[in-house]
């Protein structure tokens, strides 16, 4: 069943614990607490057949409708106004029949269902199934199951509460269940999710972390047992921003990413008026990536020397002067005291006119400044998530507790403004490039009565681009026409 890490020195109590864990895992049906009963009026049926890699049926899989699609797009999420989500389990032949409304929001015909499929022994998957393809066969991939216990690194006592897990390459904690005996059990997880970190979130304290656990040591074993992984206090980040930034500082935010082997911990905080900021706990011994924004200023890119200091010199070639990249530092001390270098930010002054040259007020102007990364992901400047909040949200949802679906999204800079009576909107605190290498930034404009004139059918009719330079204000003018 499980690949034990026990050695001859372990006591009989551990063997007993192992036996309890195995029996519990065999009996445990993951995600049962999250079942909901659909009360939607049945009007159309989609049929699925779930099979494994050998085309054998998969009974007992949990199939949840998470959204519907009215066209060829990815679909719309199931909302609180749409009633209870239809939830079914596959029968002995792996079959599921889900009755859904034929029309959805605004009376649009439903074209497809977006459903999440989970099973203890298989990798969870979200898939789109069109009604025209019903009955449809969905092949599931067998995954790895992990059971782990954790111990307090200070006292050695077993941790039985507020224990979570973060695996690489995926959402935090959605595959895990903490049992009453302190065993944290995964559902089926993909073999390419190779690095695991345990997190303790005490109700009255800061997050605590385990080391990063490399699961490749267990090869293709489908059952892995990890015994009493030590949990330790994290590193406290106490920083300040560049003294060149005038005090008091306004609307300042810090965004932090700790990413090792695709295993992420994200956090953020406000910058105080005196330029200081504090994040109470981050994983120790890792590289911390920091981005800062405040009114009129934005963090500078890291230098080659700074990259070399955290053993990322080979990543320096990724840095483009026209794009913002996080500064980097190591979390090797109990308290890390960085000073974040800043540059004067760019601004954009946009004027919107109609085709006769008259200004148009109340046009929404929105810029989307992109931030560079060291692993290819695409981010907007100033945006971020709280892994801590994401873990607590997943726990609350599984316990059917009330939760804010956006609670894990950190407040972020709003790079938008509406035009005044002169048709002018000014957006500030933007990243820019140096002379000769501007940041080419998308600009979206929208108004209920106006649109961009057609441009030979090319591109987004609400999208423009502008060149932004650090410390400078770019001035651009657009014309919109009355909607036909």
C-alpha positions as CSV (number, residue, x, y, z in Angstrom):
1,X,0.0,0.0,0.0
2,X,2.3,2.7,1.2
3,X,6.1,2.9,0.9
4,X,7.1,3.2,4.5
5,X,10.0,5.2,5.7
6,X,10.2,3.3,9.0
7,X,13.5,2.1,10.2
8,X,14.2,-0.8,12.7
9,X,14.6,1.9,15.5
10,X,10.9,2.9,15.2
11,X,8.7,1.8,18.0
12,X,5.6,-0.4,17.9
13,X,3.5,2.7,18.3
14,X,4.6,3.9,14.9
15,X,3.7,0.5,13.4
16,X,0.3,0.9,14.9
17,X,0.0,4.4,13.5
18,X,0.9,3.1,10.1
19,X,-1.7,0.4,10.3
20,X,-4.3,2.9,11.3
21,X,-3.3,5.2,8.4
22,X,-3.6,2.4,5.9
23,X,-7.0,1.3,7.2
24,X,-8.2,4.9,7.3
25,X,-7.1,5.6,3.8
26,X,-8.8,2.6,2.4
27,X,-12.1,3.7,4.1
28,X,-11.7,7.4,3.5
29,X,-13.7,8.9,0.6
30,X,-12.1,12.1,-0.3
31,X,-14.2,15.3,-0.7
32,X,-17.4,13.7,0.6
33,X,-17.9,16.7,2.9
34,X,-18.1,18.9,-0.2
35,X,-21.1,17.2,-1.7
36,X,-24.1,19.3,-2.7
37,X,-27.5,18.3,-4.0
38,X,-28.6,19.8,-7.2
39,X,-32.1,21.3,-7.1
40,X,-32.0,22.8,-10.6
41,X,-35.0,22.1,-12.8
42,X,-33.8,19.3,-15.2
43,X,-34.0,20.3,-18.9
44,X,-31.0,18.8,-20.6
45,X,-28.8,15.9,-19.9
46,X,-25.0,15.3,-20.5
47,X,-23.6,11.8,-20.1
48,X,-20.1,10.9,-19.2
49,X,-18.2,7.6,-19.0
50,X,-15.1,7.7,-16.9
51,X,-12.3,5.2,-17.6
52,X,-8.7,4.6,-16.6
53,X,-5.6,4.3,-18.7
54,X,-6.6,0.7,-19.6
55,X,-10.1,1.8,-20.6
56,X,-11.6,0.2,-17.6
57,X,-14.5,2.0,-15.9
58,X,-13.9,4.2,-12.8
59,X,-16.7,3.9,-10.3
60,X,-17.1,6.3,-7.4
61,X,-15.6,9.4,-9.0
62,X,-17.0,12.7,-7.8
63,X,-18.3,14.8,-10.7
64,X,-19.2,18.5,-10.0
65,X,-20.6,21.0,-12.4
66,X,-18.4,24.1,-11.9
67,X,-19.7,26.1,-14.9
68,X,-21.5,26.2,-18.1
69,X,-20.5,27.4,-21.6
70,X,-22.8,29.2,-24.0
71,X,-20.4,29.1,-26.9
72,X,-16.9,27.9,-27.8
73,X,-15.1,29.7,-24.9
74,X,-13.9,28.4,-21.6
75,X,-17.3,29.0,-20.0
76,X,-18.7,30.9,-17.0
77,X,-18.2,29.8,-13.4
78,X,-21.2,28.5,-11.4
79,X,-22.4,31.4,-9.3
80,X,-24.3,31.8,-6.1
81,X,-27.4,32.9,-8.1
82,X,-27.4,29.7,-10.2
83,X,-28.6,27.4,-7.4
84,X,-26.8,24.4,-5.9
85,X,-24.1,22.9,-8.1
86,X,-25.1,19.5,-9.6
87,X,-22.9,16.8,-8.0
88,X,-22.9,13.1,-8.9
89,X,-20.8,10.0,-8.4
90,X,-20.0,7.6,-11.3
91,X,-21.7,4.2,-11.1
92,X,-20.1,0.8,-11.3
93,X,-19.7,1.2,-15.1
94,X,-18.1,4.6,-14.6
95,X,-21.2,6.4,-15.9
96,X,-22.6,9.8,-14.9
97,X,-25.8,11.5,-16.2
98,X,-26.1,15.2,-15.2
99,X,-29.4,17.1,-15.9
100,X,-28.7,20.8,-16.5
101,X,-30.7,23.9,-17.7
102,X,-31.0,24.2,-21.5
103,X,-30.6,28.0,-21.1
104,X,-28.5,30.0,-18.7
105,X,-28.0,33.6,-17.8
106,X,-29.8,36.0,-20.1
107,X,-31.6,33.0,-21.8
108,X,-28.6,31.9,-23.8
109,X,-28.6,28.3,-25.0
110,X,-26.2,26.1,-23.1
111,X,-23.6,24.5,-25.3
112,X,-21.3,22.6,-22.8
113,X,-20.7,21.8,-19.2
114,X,-17.5,22.6,-17.3
115,X,-17.0,19.8,-14.7
116,X,-14.4,18.9,-12.1
117,X,-13.7,15.2,-11.7
118,X,-12.0,13.8,-8.6
119,X,-11.3,10.4,-7.2
120,X,-8.9,9.2,-4.4
121,X,-6.7,7.2,-6.8
122,X,-6.8,9.5,-9.8
123,X,-5.5,13.0,-10.7
124,X,-8.3,15.6,-10.4
125,X,-9.2,17.2,-13.7
126,X,-11.4,20.0,-14.9
127,X,-12.8,19.4,-18.4
128,X,-15.3,20.8,-20.9
129,X,-17.9,18.5,-22.4
130,X,-20.2,19.7,-25.1
131,X,-23.8,18.5,-25.2
132,X,-23.2,17.5,-28.9
133,X,-20.5,15.1,-27.8
134,X,-22.6,13.4,-25.2
135,X,-22.1,10.6,-24.2
136,X,-18.4,11.5,-23.8
137,X,-15.6,9.3,-22.5
138,X,-13.1,10.9,-20.1
139,X,-9.9,9.1,-19.4
140,X,-8.5,9.6,-15.9
141,X,-4.8,9.3,-14.9
142,X,-3.8,7.4,-11.8
143,X,-2.0,9.5,-9.3
144,X,0.1,9.2,-6.2
145,X,-1.4,9.2,-2.7
146,X,0.6,10.7,0.2
147,X,0.1,10.3,3.9
148,X,2.1,12.6,6.2
149,X,2.4,13.4,9.8
150,X,4.1,16.6,11.2
151,X,5.9,17.4,14.4
152,X,6.7,20.7,16.1
153,X,10.3,21.4,15.5
154,X,10.7,23.0,19.0
155,X,9.0,20.4,21.2
156,X,8.8,17.3,19.0
157,X,5.0,16.9,19.7
158,X,2.6,15.7,17.0
159,X,0.8,18.5,15.1
160,X,-2.9,17.6,14.8
161,X,-4.5,20.9,14.0
162,X,-4.2,23.7,11.4
163,X,-1.9,21.6,9.1
164,X,-1.9,22.1,5.4
165,X,0.1,21.1,2.3
166,X,1.3,22.9,-0.8
167,X,2.4,20.8,-3.8
168,X,4.3,22.1,-6.8
169,X,2.5,22.9,-10.1
170,X,-1.0,23.4,-8.8
171,X,-3.5,25.0,-6.4
172,X,-2.8,24.8,-2.7
173,X,-4.3,22.2,-0.5
174,X,-7.3,21.2,-2.7
175,X,-6.3,17.5,-2.7
176,X,-5.8,17.1,1.1
177,X,-7.7,16.1,4.2
178,X,-6.5,16.3,7.8
179,X,-7.8,13.4,9.8
180,X,-8.5,13.5,13.6
181,X,-5.3,11.5,14.4
182,X,-3.1,14.1,12.8
183,X,-2.6,12.3,9.5
184,X,-2.7,14.6,6.4
185,X,-3.9,12.6,3.4
186,X,-3.8,13.5,-0.2
187,X,-6.2,12.6,-3.0
188,X,-4.7,11.4,-6.2
189,X,-2.0,13.8,-7.3
190,X,0.0,13.9,-10.6
191,X,3.5,12.4,-10.5
192,X,5.0,15.6,-12.0
193,X,4.1,17.5,-8.8
194,X,7.4,16.6,-7.2
195,X,7.9,19.0,-4.3
196,X,5.8,19.3,-1.1
197,X,5.9,21.7,1.7
198,X,3.8,21.4,4.9
199,X,2.3,24.6,6.5
200,X,1.0,25.1,9.9
201,X,-1.4,28.1,10.3
202,X,-2.0,28.6,14.1
203,X,-5.1,30.6,14.9
204,X,-3.1,32.9,17.1
205,X,0.3,33.0,15.4
206,X,2.3,33.3,12.2
207,X,2.6,30.6,9.5
208,X,5.2,27.9,10.2
209,X,6.8,25.8,7.5
210,X,8.5,22.4,6.8
211,X,11.5,22.1,4.6
212,X,10.8,21.5,0.9
213,X,10.3,17.7,0.4
214,X,11.5,16.1,-2.8
215,X,9.1,13.4,-3.8
216,X,11.3,12.2,-6.7
217,X,13.1,10.1,-4.1
218,X,10.1,7.8,-4.1
219,X,10.1,7.2,-7.8
220,X,6.8,6.1,-9.2
221,X,5.5,4.7,-5.9
222,X,1.8,5.3,-5.8
223,X,1.7,5.2,-2.0
224,X,4.1,7.3,0.1
225,X,4.2,7.7,3.9
226,X,6.2,10.5,5.4
227,X,6.6,10.4,9.2
228,X,6.8,13.4,11.6
229,X,8.1,16.1,9.3
230,X,9.5,18.9,11.4
231,X,7.7,22.3,11.3
232,X,9.6,25.4,12.1
233,X,9.1,29.1,12.5
234,X,9.4,31.1,9.4
235,X,11.6,34.1,8.5
236,X,10.3,37.6,9.3
237,X,10.7,40.2,6.6
238,X,11.2,43.8,7.9
239,X,12.1,46.1,5.1
240,X,12.1,49.7,4.0
241,X,11.8,51.4,0.6
242,X,14.4,53.6,-1.0
243,X,15.1,56.8,1.1
244,X,14.7,58.8,-2.1
245,X,11.0,58.2,-2.1
246,X,9.4,61.3,-0.3
247,X,7.6,60.6,2.9
248,X,4.8,60.1,3.8
249,X,4.3,57.3,1.3
250,X,0.8,56.8,-0.1
251,X,-0.9,53.7,-1.5
252,X,2.2,51.6,-1.2
253,X,2.1,47.8,-1.5
254,X,4.6,45.0,-1.4
255,X,4.2,41.7,-3.2
256,X,6.3,38.7,-2.3
257,X,6.8,35.3,-4.0
258,X,8.9,32.5,-2.7
259,X,9.1,29.9,-5.4
260,X,11.3,26.8,-5.3
261,X,10.9,23.9,-7.7
262,X,7.5,25.3,-8.7
263,X,6.3,25.2,-5.1
264,X,5.0,28.7,-4.4
265,X,4.3,30.7,-1.3
266,X,2.8,34.2,-2.0
267,X,2.1,37.1,0.4
268,X,2.0,40.8,0.5
269,X,1.4,43.8,2.7
270,X,1.0,47.6,2.7
271,X,3.9,50.0,2.9
272,X,3.6,52.3,5.9
273,X,3.8,56.1,5.5
274,X,7.3,56.0,6.9
275,X,8.4,53.6,4.2
276,X,8.6,50.5,6.3
277,X,6.8,47.2,5.8
278,X,6.5,43.8,7.6
279,X,5.6,40.3,6.5
280,X,5.5,38.1,9.6
281,X,6.6,34.8,8.2
282,X,8.1,33.3,5.0
283,X,9.8,29.9,4.3
284,X,13.4,29.9,5.4
285,X,16.4,29.2,3.2
286,X,14.8,30.3,0.0
287,X,14.9,33.1,-2.5
288,X,12.4,35.9,-1.8
289,X,11.2,37.9,-4.8
290,X,9.9,41.4,-3.9
291,X,8.0,44.0,-6.0
292,X,7.0,47.4,-4.6
293,X,4.7,50.1,-5.9
294,X,3.6,53.4,-4.3
295,X,2.2,56.6,-5.7
296,X,4.8,57.9,-8.2
297,X,7.4,55.2,-7.6
298,X,8.1,51.6,-8.5
299,X,10.7,49.1,-7.6
300,X,13.9,48.9,-9.7
301,X,15.1,45.8,-11.4
302,X,17.7,43.7,-9.6
303,X,21.4,44.1,-10.5
304,X,23.6,41.3,-11.8
305,X,25.4,41.3,-8.5
306,X,22.1,40.9,-6.6
307,X,21.2,38.0,-8.8
308,X,24.6,36.4,-8.3
309,X,24.2,36.8,-4.5
310,X,21.2,34.5,-4.5
311,X,22.8,32.0,-7.0
312,X,20.5,33.2,-9.9
313,X,23.2,34.8,-12.1
314,X,22.1,32.6,-15.0
315,X,18.7,34.2,-14.8
316,X,20.0,37.7,-15.3
317,X,19.8,37.3,-19.1
318,X,16.0,37.1,-18.8
319,X,15.8,40.7,-17.5
320,X,14.6,43.2,-20.1
321,X,15.0,46.9,-19.3
322,X,11.6,47.6,-20.7
323,X,9.9,45.4,-18.1
324,X,9.7,45.3,-14.3
325,X,11.3,42.3,-12.5
326,X,11.2,41.4,-8.8
327,X,14.2,42.2,-6.6
328,X,15.7,39.1,-5.0
329,X,17.1,38.2,-1.6
330,X,17.7,35.1,0.6
331,X,15.7,34.2,3.7
332,X,18.8,32.8,5.6
333,X,18.3,34.8,8.8
334,X,15.6,34.9,11.4
335,X,14.9,38.5,10.4
336,X,15.6,39.8,6.9
337,X,16.1,43.6,6.6
338,X,16.1,44.6,2.9
339,X,16.1,48.1,1.4
340,X,14.0,48.1,-1.8
341,X,15.5,50.3,-4.5
342,X,12.9,52.4,-6.3
343,X,12.6,54.4,-9.5
344,X,10.4,57.3,-10.4
345,X,7.4,55.7,-12.1
346,X,5.9,56.5,-15.5
347,X,2.5,58.2,-16.1
348,X,0.1,58.2,-19.0
349,X,-2.1,61.1,-20.0
350,X,-4.8,60.0,-22.4
351,X,-7.2,62.2,-24.3
352,X,-10.3,60.8,-25.9
353,X,-12.1,62.7,-28.8
354,X,-15.0,61.8,-31.0
355,X,-14.6,61.8,-34.8
356,X,-15.4,65.5,-35.0
357,X,-12.6,66.4,-32.5
358,X,-14.9,67.0,-29.4
359,X,-13.8,65.5,-26.1
360,X,-15.7,62.5,-24.7
361,X,-16.2,62.5,-20.9
362,X,-16.7,59.4,-18.8
363,X,-14.6,57.0,-21.0
364,X,-13.0,54.3,-18.8
365,X,-9.3,54.2,-19.6
366,X,-7.5,51.1,-18.2
367,X,-3.8,50.1,-18.6
368,X,-2.4,46.6,-18.0
369,X,1.3,46.9,-17.1
370,X,3.0,43.5,-17.3
371,X,5.6,42.3,-14.8
372,X,8.5,40.0,-15.8
373,X,9.2,36.8,-14.0
374,X,12.0,34.2,-13.8
375,X,9.9,31.2,-14.7
376,X,7.8,32.4,-17.6
377,X,4.6,33.2,-15.8
378,X,2.6,36.2,-16.9
379,X,1.7,38.7,-14.2
380,X,0.3,42.3,-13.9
381,X,2.3,44.7,-11.8
382,X,1.0,45.0,-8.2
383,X,-1.2,41.9,-8.3
384,X,-0.8,38.9,-6.1
385,X,-2.4,36.2,-4.0
386,X,-2.1,35.2,-0.4
387,X,-1.3,31.5,-0.1
388,X,-2.4,31.6,3.6
389,X,-5.8,32.9,2.6
390,X,-6.1,30.4,-0.2
391,X,-5.4,27.5,2.2
392,X,-8.0,28.8,4.7
393,X,-10.5,29.3,1.9
394,X,-10.1,25.8,0.6
395,X,-10.6,24.4,4.1
396,X,-13.8,26.6,4.7
397,X,-15.3,25.4,1.3
398,X,-14.7,21.8,2.2
399,X,-16.4,22.3,5.6
400,X,-19.2,24.2,3.8
401,X,-18.4,27.3,5.8
402,X,-19.1,30.8,4.5
403,X,-16.1,32.2,2.6
404,X,-15.4,35.1,0.3
405,X,-14.4,33.6,-3.0
406,X,-11.9,36.4,-3.6
407,X,-10.4,36.5,-0.1
408,X,-7.1,35.1,-1.4
409,X,-6.6,37.9,-3.9
410,X,-4.6,40.7,-2.4
411,X,-5.7,44.3,-3.0
412,X,-3.9,45.6,-6.0
413,X,-3.1,48.8,-7.8
414,X,-5.9,50.0,-10.1
415,X,-4.4,51.3,-13.2
416,X,-7.5,53.0,-14.5
417,X,-9.2,56.4,-14.6
418,X,-12.3,58.0,-16.3
419,X,-12.0,61.0,-18.7
420,X,-13.0,64.4,-17.4
421,X,-15.0,67.1,-19.3
422,X,-12.0,67.7,-21.5
423,X,-11.8,64.0,-22.4
424,X,-8.6,63.6,-20.3
425,X,-7.7,60.7,-18.0
426,X,-4.3,60.4,-16.2
427,X,-3.0,57.0,-14.9
428,X,0.1,57.1,-12.7
429,X,2.6,54.9,-10.9
430,X,3.3,52.7,-14.0
431,X,6.4,50.8,-14.8
432,X,8.4,52.2,-17.7
433,X,11.6,51.6,-19.6
434,X,14.7,53.7,-20.1
435,X,15.2,56.0,-23.1
436,X,15.3,53.9,-26.2
437,X,13.6,50.9,-24.5
438,X,10.1,51.8,-23.5
439,X,7.6,49.6,-21.8
440,X,4.9,49.0,-24.5
441,X,1.7,48.8,-22.4
442,X,-1.8,47.8,-23.5
443,X,-4.4,50.6,-23.0
444,X,-8.1,49.6,-23.0
445,X,-10.9,52.2,-23.5
446,X,-14.6,51.6,-23.1
447,X,-17.8,53.6,-23.2
448,X,-21.4,52.5,-23.6
449,X,-22.0,54.8,-26.6
450,X,-18.6,54.9,-28.3
451,X,-16.2,52.4,-29.9
452,X,-12.8,52.4,-31.7
453,X,-13.1,52.9,-35.4
454,X,-12.6,49.7,-37.4
455,X,-8.9,49.0,-38.3
456,X,-9.1,46.6,-41.2
457,X,-10.6,44.1,-38.9
458,X,-7.3,43.7,-37.0
459,X,-6.9,43.5,-33.2
460,X,-9.1,44.3,-30.3
461,X,-11.4,47.3,-31.1
462,X,-11.0,48.6,-27.5
463,X,-7.2,48.1,-27.3
464,X,-4.3,50.6,-28.0
465,X,-0.7,50.5,-27.0
466,X,1.5,53.2,-25.6
467,X,5.2,53.6,-24.9
468,X,6.0,54.4,-21.2
469,X,9.3,55.8,-19.9
470,X,10.5,55.9,-16.3
471,X,10.0,59.3,-14.7
472,X,8.1,60.7,-17.7
473,X,4.5,61.3,-18.7
474,X,3.4,59.9,-22.0
475,X,0.7,61.8,-23.8
476,X,-1.5,60.0,-26.3
477,X,-4.8,60.9,-28.0
478,X,-7.4,58.5,-29.4
479,X,-10.6,59.0,-31.4
480,X,-13.8,57.0,-30.9
481,X,-16.9,56.9,-33.0
482,X,-20.5,56.6,-32.1
483,X,-21.6,52.9,-31.9
484,X,-23.6,51.8,-35.0
